[in-house]
């Protein structure tokens, strides 16, 4: 997959996102509206995660690999 995560802003009930080993770009801000998210795997992409985003998703998600 390529591109950003903006389309996921419309998925507040998203619980798991396993999108590692792709060509995703941009930041993690669009995922903040996914309040049910509890598994997040985004390693090996071209995403830029701020320290604030990392802390937010480590707290929100049981499993997180950014």
CHARMM internal coordinates of N, CA and C (Angstrom, degrees):
IC EDIT
DIST 1 N 1 CA 1.4385
DIST 1 CA 1 C 1.5232
ANGL 1 N 1 CA 1 C 108.78
DIST 1 C 2 N 1.3094
ANGL 1 CA 1 C 2 N 115.10
DIHE 1 N 1 CA 1 C 2 N 150.80
DIST 2 N 2 CA 1.4552
ANGL 1 C 2 N 2 CA 121.46
DIHE 1 CA 1 C 2 N 2 CA 177.21
DIST 2 CA 2 C 1.5240
ANGL 2 N 2 CA 2 C 109.18
DIHE 1 C 2 N 2 CA 2 C -131.56
DIST 2 C 3 N 1.3266
ANGL 2 CA 2 C 3 N 116.23
DIHE 2 N 2 CA 2 C 3 N 165.13
DIST 3 N 3 CA 1.4549
ANGL 2 C 3 N 3 CA 121.03
DIHE 2 CA 2 C 3 N 3 CA 176.96
DIST 3 CA 3 C 1.5131
ANGL 3 N 3 CA 3 C 111.90
DIHE 2 C 3 N 3 CA 3 C 100.46
DIST 3 C 4 N 1.3423
ANGL 3 CA 3 C 4 N 114.45
DIHE 3 N 3 CA 3 C 4 N -167.43
DIST 4 N 4 CA 1.4521
ANGL 3 C 4 N 4 CA 120.96
DIHE 3 CA 3 C 4 N 4 CA -177.15
DIST 4 CA 4 C 1.5164
ANGL 4 N 4 CA 4 C 112.64
DIHE 3 C 4 N 4 CA 4 C -100.47
DIST 4 C 5 N 1.3072
ANGL 4 CA 4 C 5 N 115.01
DIHE 4 N 4 CA 4 C 5 N -175.42
DIST 5 N 5 CA 1.4642
ANGL 4 C 5 N 5 CA 122.30
DIHE 4 CA 4 C 5 N 5 CA -176.66
DIST 5 CA 5 C 1.5269
ANGL 5 N 5 CA 5 C 113.27
DIHE 4 C 5 N 5 CA 5 C -101.45
DIST 5 C 6 N 1.3312
ANGL 5 CA 5 C 6 N 117.78
DIHE 5 N 5 CA 5 C 6 N 10.47
DIST 6 N 6 CA 1.4569
ANGL 5 C 6 N 6 CA 121.88
DIHE 5 CA 5 C 6 N 6 CA -174.46
DIST 6 CA 6 C 1.5231
ANGL 6 N 6 CA 6 C 113.68
DIHE 5 C 6 N 6 CA 6 C -56.39
DIST 6 C 7 N 1.3087
ANGL 6 CA 6 C 7 N 118.92
DIHE 6 N 6 CA 6 C 7 N -37.25
DIST 7 N 7 CA 1.4683
ANGL 6 C 7 N 7 CA 121.64
DIHE 6 CA 6 C 7 N 7 CA -178.38
DIST 7 CA 7 C 1.5314
ANGL 7 N 7 CA 7 C 111.94
DIHE 6 C 7 N 7 CA 7 C -61.32
DIST 7 C 8 N 1.3138
ANGL 7 CA 7 C 8 N 116.91
DIHE 7 N 7 CA 7 C 8 N -24.34
DIST 8 N 8 CA 1.4625
ANGL 7 C 8 N 8 CA 120.46
DIHE 7 CA 7 C 8 N 8 CA -178.22
DIST 8 CA 8 C 1.5268
ANGL 8 N 8 CA 8 C 113.03
DIHE 7 C 8 N 8 CA 8 C -77.05
DIST 8 C 9 N 1.3281
ANGL 8 CA 8 C 9 N 117.91
DIHE 8 N 8 CA 8 C 9 N -8.66
DIST 9 N 9 CA 1.4603
ANGL 8 C 9 N 9 CA 121.13
DIHE 8 CA 8 C 9 N 9 CA 176.45
DIST 9 CA 9 C 1.5193
ANGL 9 N 9 CA 9 C 110.99
DIHE 8 C 9 N 9 CA 9 C -59.51
DIST 9 C 10 N 1.3161
ANGL 9 CA 9 C 10 N 116.79
DIHE 9 N 9 CA 9 C 10 N -26.18
DIST 10 N 10 CA 1.4607
ANGL 9 C 10 N 10 CA 122.35
DIHE 9 CA 9 C 10 N 10 CA -177.71
DIST 10 CA 10 C 1.5178
ANGL 10 N 10 CA 10 C 112.64
DIHE 9 C 10 N 10 CA 10 C -89.09
DIST 10 C 11 N 1.3251
ANGL 10 CA 10 C 11 N 116.91
DIHE 10 N 10 CA 10 C 11 N 13.18
DIST 11 N 11 CA 1.4680
ANGL 10 C 11 N 11 CA 121.55
DIHE 10 CA 10 C 11 N 11 CA -176.45
DIST 11 CA 11 C 1.5358
ANGL 11 N 11 CA 11 C 110.95
DIHE 10 C 11 N 11 CA 11 C -123.26
DIST 11 C 12 N 1.3267
ANGL 11 CA 11 C 12 N 118.19
DIHE 11 N 11 CA 11 C 12 N 65.45
DIST 12 N 12 CA 1.4688
ANGL 11 C 12 N 12 CA 118.99
DIHE 11 CA 11 C 12 N 12 CA -176.79
DIST 12 CA 12 C 1.5267
ANGL 12 N 12 CA 12 C 113.57
DIHE 11 C 12 N 12 CA 12 C -64.87
DIST 12 C 13 N 1.3283
ANGL 12 CA 12 C 13 N 117.93
DIHE 12 N 12 CA 12 C 13 N -20.52
DIST 13 N 13 CA 1.4625
ANGL 12 C 13 N 13 CA 121.19
DIHE 12 CA 12 C 13 N 13 CA -178.63
DIST 13 CA 13 C 1.5303
ANGL 13 N 13 CA 13 C 113.05
DIHE 12 C 13 N 13 CA 13 C -92.50
DIST 13 C 14 N 1.3274
ANGL 13 CA 13 C 14 N 116.92
DIHE 13 N 13 CA 13 C 14 N 4.86
DIST 14 N 14 CA 1.4640
ANGL 13 C 14 N 14 CA 121.26
DIHE 13 CA 13 C 14 N 14 CA 177.85
DIST 14 CA 14 C 1.5217
ANGL 14 N 14 CA 14 C 109.11
DIHE 13 C 14 N 14 CA 14 C -59.78
DIST 14 C 15 N 1.3239
ANGL 14 CA 14 C 15 N 116.84
DIHE 14 N 14 CA 14 C 15 N 126.22
DIST 15 N 15 CA 1.4701
ANGL 14 C 15 N 15 CA 120.92
DIHE 14 CA 14 C 15 N 15 CA -176.60
DIST 15 CA 15 C 1.5210
ANGL 15 N 15 CA 15 C 112.75
DIHE 14 C 15 N 15 CA 15 C -105.28
DIST 15 C 16 N 1.3298
ANGL 15 CA 15 C 16 N 117.68
DIHE 15 N 15 CA 15 C 16 N -31.88
DIST 16 N 16 CA 1.4567
ANGL 15 C 16 N 16 CA 121.59
DIHE 15 CA 15 C 16 N 16 CA -178.45
DIST 16 CA 16 C 1.5212
ANGL 16 N 16 CA 16 C 109.75
DIHE 15 C 16 N 16 CA 16 C -135.63
DIST 16 C 17 N 1.3176
ANGL 16 CA 16 C 17 N 115.49
DIHE 16 N 16 CA 16 C 17 N 139.34
DIST 17 N 17 CA 1.4590
ANGL 16 C 17 N 17 CA 120.66
DIHE 16 CA 16 C 17 N 17 CA 174.10
DIST 17 CA 17 C 1.5184
ANGL 17 N 17 CA 17 C 107.69
DIHE 16 C 17 N 17 CA 17 C -135.78
DIST 17 C 18 N 1.3114
ANGL 17 CA 17 C 18 N 114.84
DIHE 17 N 17 CA 17 C 18 N 109.89
DIST 18 N 18 CA 1.4676
ANGL 17 C 18 N 18 CA 122.58
DIHE 17 CA 17 C 18 N 18 CA 176.52
DIST 18 CA 18 C 1.5260
ANGL 18 N 18 CA 18 C 106.15
DIHE 17 C 18 N 18 CA 18 C -113.93
DIST 18 C 19 N 1.3123
ANGL 18 CA 18 C 19 N 116.09
DIHE 18 N 18 CA 18 C 19 N 93.73
DIST 19 N 19 CA 1.4619
ANGL 18 C 19 N 19 CA 121.33
DIHE 18 CA 18 C 19 N 19 CA -176.87
DIST 19 CA 19 C 1.5209
ANGL 19 N 19 CA 19 C 110.04
DIHE 18 C 19 N 19 CA 19 C -132.01
DIST 19 C 20 N 1.3129
ANGL 19 CA 19 C 20 N 116.10
DIHE 19 N 19 CA 19 C 20 N 40.37
DIST 20 N 20 CA 1.4532
ANGL 19 C 20 N 20 CA 120.45
DIHE 19 CA 19 C 20 N 20 CA 179.36
DIST 20 CA 20 C 1.5218
ANGL 20 N 20 CA 20 C 109.86
DIHE 19 C 20 N 20 CA 20 C -79.33
DIST 20 C 21 N 1.3273
ANGL 20 CA 20 C 21 N 116.06
DIHE 20 N 20 CA 20 C 21 N 160.94
DIST 21 N 21 CA 1.4711
ANGL 20 C 21 N 21 CA 123.29
DIHE 20 CA 20 C 21 N 21 CA 177.93
DIST 21 CA 21 C 1.5225
ANGL 21 N 21 CA 21 C 112.45
DIHE 20 C 21 N 21 CA 21 C 61.46
DIST 21 C 22 N 1.3310
ANGL 21 CA 21 C 22 N 116.81
DIHE 21 N 21 CA 21 C 22 N 48.22
DIST 22 N 22 CA 1.4618
ANGL 21 C 22 N 22 CA 122.39
DIHE 21 CA 21 C 22 N 22 CA 176.03
DIST 22 CA 22 C 1.5178
ANGL 22 N 22 CA 22 C 109.04
DIHE 21 C 22 N 22 CA 22 C -128.68
DIST 22 C 23 N 1.3153
ANGL 22 CA 22 C 23 N 116.43
DIHE 22 N 22 CA 22 C 23 N -163.50
DIST 23 N 23 CA 1.4688
ANGL 22 C 23 N 23 CA 122.01
DIHE 22 CA 22 C 23 N 23 CA 178.52
DIST 23 CA 23 C 1.5223
ANGL 23 N 23 CA 23 C 110.18
DIHE 22 C 23 N 23 CA 23 C -121.73
DIST 23 C 24 N 1.3152
ANGL 23 CA 23 C 24 N 116.07
DIHE 23 N 23 CA 23 C 24 N 42.76
DIST 24 N 24 CA 1.4540
ANGL 23 C 24 N 24 CA 120.96
DIHE 23 CA 23 C 24 N 24 CA 178.84
DIST 24 CA 24 C 1.5224
ANGL 24 N 24 CA 24 C 109.59
DIHE 23 C 24 N 24 CA 24 C -72.56
DIST 24 C 25 N 1.3288
ANGL 24 CA 24 C 25 N 116.27
DIHE 24 N 24 CA 24 C 25 N 144.43
DIST 25 N 25 CA 1.4596
ANGL 24 C 25 N 25 CA 121.69
DIHE 24 CA 24 C 25 N 25 CA -177.77
DIST 25 CA 25 C 1.5238
ANGL 25 N 25 CA 25 C 110.36
DIHE 24 C 25 N 25 CA 25 C -130.23
DIST 25 C 26 N 1.3333
ANGL 25 CA 25 C 26 N 115.41
DIHE 25 N 25 CA 25 C 26 N 166.31
DIST 26 N 26 CA 1.4649
ANGL 25 C 26 N 26 CA 120.85
DIHE 25 CA 25 C 26 N 26 CA 177.03
DIST 26 CA 26 C 1.5094
ANGL 26 N 26 CA 26 C 111.48
DIHE 25 C 26 N 26 CA 26 C 98.36
DIST 26 C 27 N 1.3322
ANGL 26 CA 26 C 27 N 114.67
DIHE 26 N 26 CA 26 C 27 N -158.96
DIST 27 N 27 CA 1.4546
ANGL 26 C 27 N 27 CA 120.95
DIHE 26 CA 26 C 27 N 27 CA -178.01
DIST 27 CA 27 C 1.5174
ANGL 27 N 27 CA 27 C 112.49
DIHE 26 C 27 N 27 CA 27 C -108.34
DIST 27 C 28 N 1.3239
ANGL 27 CA 27 C 28 N 115.04
DIHE 27 N 27 CA 27 C 28 N -176.37
DIST 28 N 28 CA 1.4604
ANGL 27 C 28 N 28 CA 121.47
DIHE 27 CA 27 C 28 N 28 CA -178.38
DIST 28 CA 28 C 1.5219
ANGL 28 N 28 CA 28 C 113.25
DIHE 27 C 28 N 28 CA 28 C -98.97
DIST 28 C 29 N 1.3292
ANGL 28 CA 28 C 29 N 117.99
DIHE 28 N 28 CA 28 C 29 N 0.38
DIST 29 N 29 CA 1.4598
ANGL 28 C 29 N 29 CA 121.32
DIHE 28 CA 28 C 29 N 29 CA -177.51
DIST 29 CA 29 C 1.5278
ANGL 29 N 29 CA 29 C 113.38
DIHE 28 C 29 N 29 CA 29 C -51.96
DIST 29 C 30 N 1.3379
ANGL 29 CA 29 C 30 N 120.36
DIHE 29 N 29 CA 29 C 30 N -40.42
DIST 30 N 30 CA 1.4662
ANGL 29 C 30 N 30 CA 119.90
DIHE 29 CA 29 C 30 N 30 CA -179.73
DIST 30 CA 30 C 1.5276
ANGL 30 N 30 CA 30 C 113.83
DIHE 29 C 30 N 30 CA 30 C -59.11
DIST 30 C 31 N 1.3136
ANGL 30 CA 30 C 31 N 117.76
DIHE 30 N 30 CA 30 C 31 N -25.55
DIST 31 N 31 CA 1.4689
ANGL 30 C 31 N 31 CA 121.02
DIHE 30 CA 30 C 31 N 31 CA -178.39
DIST 31 CA 31 C 1.5267
ANGL 31 N 31 CA 31 C 112.68
DIHE 30 C 31 N 31 CA 31 C -77.70
DIST 31 C 32 N 1.3156
ANGL 31 CA 31 C 32 N 118.05
DIHE 31 N 31 CA 31 C 32 N -12.07
DIST 32 N 32 CA 1.4656
ANGL 31 C 32 N 32 CA 120.09
DIHE 31 CA 31 C 32 N 32 CA -179.38
DIST 32 CA 32 C 1.5275
ANGL 32 N 32 CA 32 C 112.07
DIHE 31 C 32 N 32 CA 32 C -64.10
DIST 32 C 33 N 1.3238
ANGL 32 CA 32 C 33 N 117.69
DIHE 32 N 32 CA 32 C 33 N -23.75
DIST 33 N 33 CA 1.4696
ANGL 32 C 33 N 33 CA 119.98
DIHE 32 CA 32 C 33 N 33 CA 177.58
DIST 33 CA 33 C 1.5255
ANGL 33 N 33 CA 33 C 111.98
DIHE 32 C 33 N 33 CA 33 C -80.92
DIST 33 C 34 N 1.3088
ANGL 33 CA 33 C 34 N 117.54
DIHE 33 N 33 CA 33 C 34 N -7.41
DIST 34 N 34 CA 1.4685
ANGL 33 C 34 N 34 CA 122.57
DIHE 33 CA 33 C 34 N 34 CA 178.14
DIST 34 CA 34 C 1.5316
ANGL 34 N 34 CA 34 C 108.07
DIHE 33 C 34 N 34 CA 34 C -88.02
DIST 34 C 35 N 1.3097
ANGL 34 CA 34 C 35 N 115.96
DIHE 34 N 34 CA 34 C 35 N 77.06
DIST 35 N 35 CA 1.4616
ANGL 34 C 35 N 35 CA 120.93
DIHE 34 CA 34 C 35 N 35 CA -171.87
DIST 35 CA 35 C 1.5310
ANGL 35 N 35 CA 35 C 113.79
DIHE 34 C 35 N 35 CA 35 C -73.68
DIST 35 C 36 N 1.3239
ANGL 35 CA 35 C 36 N 118.08
DIHE 35 N 35 CA 35 C 36 N -15.21
DIST 36 N 36 CA 1.4643
ANGL 35 C 36 N 36 CA 120.81
DIHE 35 CA 35 C 36 N 36 CA 178.22
DIST 36 CA 36 C 1.5323
ANGL 36 N 36 CA 36 C 111.92
DIHE 35 C 36 N 36 CA 36 C -91.39
DIST 36 C 37 N 1.3132
ANGL 36 CA 36 C 37 N 117.19
DIHE 36 N 36 CA 36 C 37 N -2.81
DIST 37 N 37 CA 1.4615
ANGL 36 C 37 N 37 CA 122.02
DIHE 36 CA 36 C 37 N 37 CA -175.75
DIST 37 CA 37 C 1.5209
ANGL 37 N 37 CA 37 C 110.57
DIHE 36 C 37 N 37 CA 37 C -61.30
DIST 37 C 38 N 1.3488
ANGL 37 CA 37 C 38 N 116.35
DIHE 37 N 37 CA 37 C 38 N 125.13
DIST 38 N 38 CA 1.4643
ANGL 37 C 38 N 38 CA 119.03
DIHE 37 CA 37 C 38 N 38 CA 177.19
DIST 38 CA 38 C 1.5225
ANGL 38 N 38 CA 38 C 113.14
DIHE 37 C 38 N 38 CA 38 C -131.96
DIST 38 C 39 N 1.3319
ANGL 38 CA 38 C 39 N 117.79
DIHE 38 N 38 CA 38 C 39 N -2.30
DIST 39 N 39 CA 1.4726
ANGL 38 C 39 N 39 CA 122.06
DIHE 38 CA 38 C 39 N 39 CA 171.99
DIST 39 CA 39 C 1.5135
ANGL 39 N 39 CA 39 C 107.74
DIHE 38 C 39 N 39 CA 39 C -136.26
DIST 39 C 40 N 1.3311
ANGL 39 CA 39 C 40 N 116.48
DIHE 39 N 39 CA 39 C 40 N 125.37
DIST 40 N 40 CA 1.4551
ANGL 39 C 40 N 40 CA 121.42
DIHE 39 CA 39 C 40 N 40 CA -176.29
DIST 40 CA 40 C 1.5201
ANGL 40 N 40 CA 40 C 109.22
DIHE 39 C 40 N 40 CA 40 C -138.35
DIST 40 C 41 N 1.3084
ANGL 40 CA 40 C 41 N 116.35
DIHE 40 N 40 CA 40 C 41 N 116.06
DIST 41 N 41 CA 1.4643
ANGL 40 C 41 N 41 CA 122.38
DIHE 40 CA 40 C 41 N 41 CA 178.57
DIST 41 CA 41 C 1.5242
ANGL 41 N 41 CA 41 C 108.37
DIHE 40 C 41 N 41 CA 41 C -128.19
DIST 41 C 42 N 1.3313
ANGL 41 CA 41 C 42 N 116.23
DIHE 41 N 41 CA 41 C 42 N 106.97
DIST 42 N 42 CA 1.4583
ANGL 41 C 42 N 42 CA 121.56
DIHE 41 CA 41 C 42 N 42 CA -176.52
DIST 42 CA 42 C 1.5248
ANGL 42 N 42 CA 42 C 112.65
DIHE 41 C 42 N 42 CA 42 C -129.97
DIST 42 C 43 N 1.3040
ANGL 42 CA 42 C 43 N 118.48
DIHE 42 N 42 CA 42 C 43 N 17.93
DIST 43 N 43 CA 1.4602
ANGL 42 C 43 N 43 CA 120.39
DIHE 42 CA 42 C 43 N 43 CA -177.82
DIST 43 CA 43 C 1.5259
ANGL 43 N 43 CA 43 C 110.66
DIHE 42 C 43 N 43 CA 43 C -65.39
DIST 43 C 44 N 1.3220
ANGL 43 CA 43 C 44 N 114.99
DIHE 43 N 43 CA 43 C 44 N 158.77
DIST 44 N 44 CA 1.4627
ANGL 43 C 44 N 44 CA 123.11
DIHE 43 CA 43 C 44 N 44 CA 178.65
DIST 44 CA 44 C 1.5278
ANGL 44 N 44 CA 44 C 112.33
DIHE 43 C 44 N 44 CA 44 C 60.66
DIST 44 C 45 N 1.3204
ANGL 44 CA 44 C 45 N 116.31
DIHE 44 N 44 CA 44 C 45 N 47.23
DIST 45 N 45 CA 1.4517
ANGL 44 C 45 N 45 CA 124.79
DIHE 44 CA 44 C 45 N 45 CA 171.58
DIST 45 CA 45 C 1.5254
ANGL 45 N 45 CA 45 C 107.26
DIHE 44 C 45 N 45 CA 45 C -127.85
DIST 45 C 46 N 1.3091
ANGL 45 CA 45 C 46 N 116.69
DIHE 45 N 45 CA 45 C 46 N -171.75
DIST 46 N 46 CA 1.4633
ANGL 45 C 46 N 46 CA 121.65
DIHE 45 CA 45 C 46 N 46 CA 177.65
DIST 46 CA 46 C 1.5277
ANGL 46 N 46 CA 46 C 109.97
DIHE 45 C 46 N 46 CA 46 C -113.24
DIST 46 C 47 N 1.3240
ANGL 46 CA 46 C 47 N 116.23
DIHE 46 N 46 CA 46 C 47 N 36.19
DIST 47 N 47 CA 1.4558
ANGL 46 C 47 N 47 CA 122.53
DIHE 46 CA 46 C 47 N 47 CA 179.84
DIST 47 CA 47 C 1.5194
ANGL 47 N 47 CA 47 C 110.16
DIHE 46 C 47 N 47 CA 47 C -84.53
DIST 47 C 48 N 1.3280
ANGL 47 CA 47 C 48 N 115.89
DIHE 47 N 47 CA 47 C 48 N 149.59
DIST 48 N 48 CA 1.4561
ANGL 47 C 48 N 48 CA 121.82
DIHE 47 CA 47 C 48 N 48 CA 177.25
DIST 48 CA 48 C 1.5199
ANGL 48 N 48 CA 48 C 107.18
DIHE 47 C 48 N 48 CA 48 C -113.28
DIST 48 C 49 N 1.3129
ANGL 48 CA 48 C 49 N 116.18
DIHE 48 N 48 CA 48 C 49 N 112.59
DIST 49 N 49 CA 1.4683
ANGL 48 C 49 N 49 CA 121.66
DIHE 48 CA 48 C 49 N 49 CA -179.84
DIST 49 CA 49 C 1.5226
ANGL 49 N 49 CA 49 C 109.42
DIHE 48 C 49 N 49 CA 49 C -104.61
DIST 49 C 50 N 1.3202
ANGL 49 CA 49 C 50 N 116.11
DIHE 49 N 49 CA 49 C 50 N 121.44
DIST 50 N 50 CA 1.4601
ANGL 49 C 50 N 50 CA 119.27
DIHE 49 CA 49 C 50 N 50 CA 176.41
DIST 50 CA 50 C 1.5278
ANGL 50 N 50 CA 50 C 108.52
DIHE 49 C 50 N 50 CA 50 C -71.39
DIST 50 C 51 N 1.3165
ANGL 50 CA 50 C 51 N 116.09
DIHE 50 N 50 CA 50 C 51 N 163.90
DIST 51 N 51 CA 1.4638
ANGL 50 C 51 N 51 CA 120.19
DIHE 50 CA 50 C 51 N 51 CA 176.77
DIST 51 CA 51 C 1.5298
ANGL 51 N 51 CA 51 C 110.09
DIHE 50 C 51 N 51 CA 51 C -61.37
DIST 51 C 52 N 1.3303
ANGL 51 CA 51 C 52 N 116.29
DIHE 51 N 51 CA 51 C 52 N -35.54
DIST 52 N 52 CA 1.4665
ANGL 51 C 52 N 52 CA 121.02
DIHE 51 CA 51 C 52 N 52 CA 178.16
DIST 52 CA 52 C 1.5333
ANGL 52 N 52 CA 52 C 110.77
DIHE 51 C 52 N 52 CA 52 C -64.62
DIST 52 C 53 N 1.3331
ANGL 52 CA 52 C 53 N 116.39
DIHE 52 N 52 CA 52 C 53 N -42.85
DIST 53 N 53 CA 1.4694
ANGL 52 C 53 N 53 CA 119.86
DIHE 52 CA 52 C 53 N 53 CA 177.67
DIST 53 CA 53 C 1.5217
ANGL 53 N 53 CA 53 C 111.29
DIHE 52 C 53 N 53 CA 53 C -64.45
DIST 53 C 54 N 1.3136
ANGL 53 CA 53 C 54 N 116.93
DIHE 53 N 53 CA 53 C 54 N -43.30
DIST 54 N 54 CA 1.4667
ANGL 53 C 54 N 54 CA 120.25
DIHE 53 CA 53 C 54 N 54 CA 178.96
DIST 54 CA 54 C 1.5236
ANGL 54 N 54 CA 54 C 110.72
DIHE 53 C 54 N 54 CA 54 C -58.77
DIST 54 C 55 N 1.3264
ANGL 54 CA 54 C 55 N 116.55
DIHE 54 N 54 CA 54 C 55 N -46.20
DIST 55 N 55 CA 1.4626
ANGL 54 C 55 N 55 CA 120.85
DIHE 54 CA 54 C 55 N 55 CA -179.73
DIST 55 CA 55 C 1.5245
ANGL 55 N 55 CA 55 C 110.63
DIHE 54 C 55 N 55 CA 55 C -64.45
DIST 55 C 56 N 1.3288
ANGL 55 CA 55 C 56 N 117.14
DIHE 55 N 55 CA 55 C 56 N -41.74
DIST 56 N 56 CA 1.4707
ANGL 55 C 56 N 56 CA 121.78
DIHE 55 CA 55 C 56 N 56 CA -179.52
DIST 56 CA 56 C 1.5210
ANGL 56 N 56 CA 56 C 110.70
DIHE 55 C 56 N 56 CA 56 C -60.01
DIST 56 C 57 N 1.3314
ANGL 56 CA 56 C 57 N 117.04
DIHE 56 N 56 CA 56 C 57 N -49.67
DIST 57 N 57 CA 1.4563
ANGL 56 C 57 N 57 CA 119.81
DIHE 56 CA 56 C 57 N 57 CA -175.54
DIST 57 CA 57 C 1.5190
ANGL 57 N 57 CA 57 C 113.13
DIHE 56 C 57 N 57 CA 57 C -76.96
DIST 57 C 58 N 1.3112
ANGL 57 CA 57 C 58 N 118.22
DIHE 57 N 57 CA 57 C 58 N -26.79
DIST 58 N 58 CA 1.4648
ANGL 57 C 58 N 58 CA 119.62
DIHE 57 CA 57 C 58 N 58 CA 173.59
DIST 58 CA 58 C 1.5268
ANGL 58 N 58 CA 58 C 110.17
DIHE 57 C 58 N 58 CA 58 C -66.89
DIST 58 C 59 N 1.3282
ANGL 58 CA 58 C 59 N 116.88
DIHE 58 N 58 CA 58 C 59 N -33.21
DIST 59 N 59 CA 1.4666
ANGL 58 C 59 N 59 CA 120.79
DIHE 58 CA 58 C 59 N 59 CA 177.64
DIST 59 CA 59 C 1.5231
ANGL 59 N 59 CA 59 C 111.37
DIHE 58 C 59 N 59 CA 59 C -77.17
DIST 59 C 60 N 1.3418
ANGL 59 CA 59 C 60 N 117.49
DIHE 59 N 59 CA 59 C 60 N -40.59
DIST 60 N 60 CA 1.4577
ANGL 59 C 60 N 60 CA 121.59
DIHE 59 CA 59 C 60 N 60 CA -176.02
DIST 60 CA 60 C 1.5234
ANGL 60 N 60 CA 60 C 112.41
DIHE 59 C 60 N 60 CA 60 C -75.85
DIST 60 C 61 N 1.3058
ANGL 60 CA 60 C 61 N 117.79
DIHE 60 N 60 CA 60 C 61 N -35.95
DIST 61 N 61 CA 1.4563
ANGL 60 C 61 N 61 CA 121.78
DIHE 60 CA 60 C 61 N 61 CA -171.31
DIST 61 CA 61 C 1.5258
ANGL 61 N 61 CA 61 C 111.90
DIHE 60 C 61 N 61 CA 61 C -100.87
DIST 61 C 62 N 1.3125
ANGL 61 CA 61 C 62 N 115.31
DIHE 61 N 61 CA 61 C 62 N 138.21
DIST 62 N 62 CA 1.4623
ANGL 61 C 62 N 62 CA 120.38
DIHE 61 CA 61 C 62 N 62 CA 174.19
DIST 62 CA 62 C 1.5169
ANGL 62 N 62 CA 62 C 110.18
DIHE 61 C 62 N 62 CA 62 C -67.75
DIST 62 C 63 N 1.3262
ANGL 62 CA 62 C 63 N 116.60
DIHE 62 N 62 CA 62 C 63 N -40.24
DIST 63 N 63 CA 1.4492
ANGL 62 C 63 N 63 CA 122.85
DIHE 62 CA 62 C 63 N 63 CA 178.96
DIST 63 CA 63 C 1.5109
ANGL 63 N 63 CA 63 C 107.83
DIHE 62 C 63 N 63 CA 63 C -123.36
DIST 63 C 64 N 1.3288
ANGL 63 CA 63 C 64 N 116.95
DIHE 63 N 63 CA 63 C 64 N 126.94
DIST 64 N 64 CA 1.4567
ANGL 63 C 64 N 64 CA 120.62
DIHE 63 CA 63 C 64 N 64 CA -177.57
DIST 64 CA 64 C 1.5071
ANGL 64 N 64 CA 64 C 110.23
DIHE 63 C 64 N 64 CA 64 C -144.63
DIST 64 C 65 N 1.3098
ANGL 64 CA 64 C 65 N 116.05
DIHE 64 N 64 CA 64 C 65 N 128.60
DIST 65 N 65 CA 1.4593
ANGL 64 C 65 N 65 CA 121.59
DIHE 64 CA 64 C 65 N 65 CA 175.75
DIST 65 CA 65 C 1.5288
ANGL 65 N 65 CA 65 C 106.00
DIHE 64 C 65 N 65 CA 65 C -138.95
DIST 65 C 66 N 1.3189
ANGL 65 CA 65 C 66 N 114.67
DIHE 65 N 65 CA 65 C 66 N 98.73
DIST 66 N 66 CA 1.4640
ANGL 65 C 66 N 66 CA 120.15
DIHE 65 CA 65 C 66 N 66 CA -177.58
DIST 66 CA 66 C 1.5089
ANGL 66 N 66 CA 66 C 108.87
DIHE 65 C 66 N 66 CA 66 C -107.08
END
COOR INIT
IC SEED 1 N 1 CA 1 C
IC BUILD
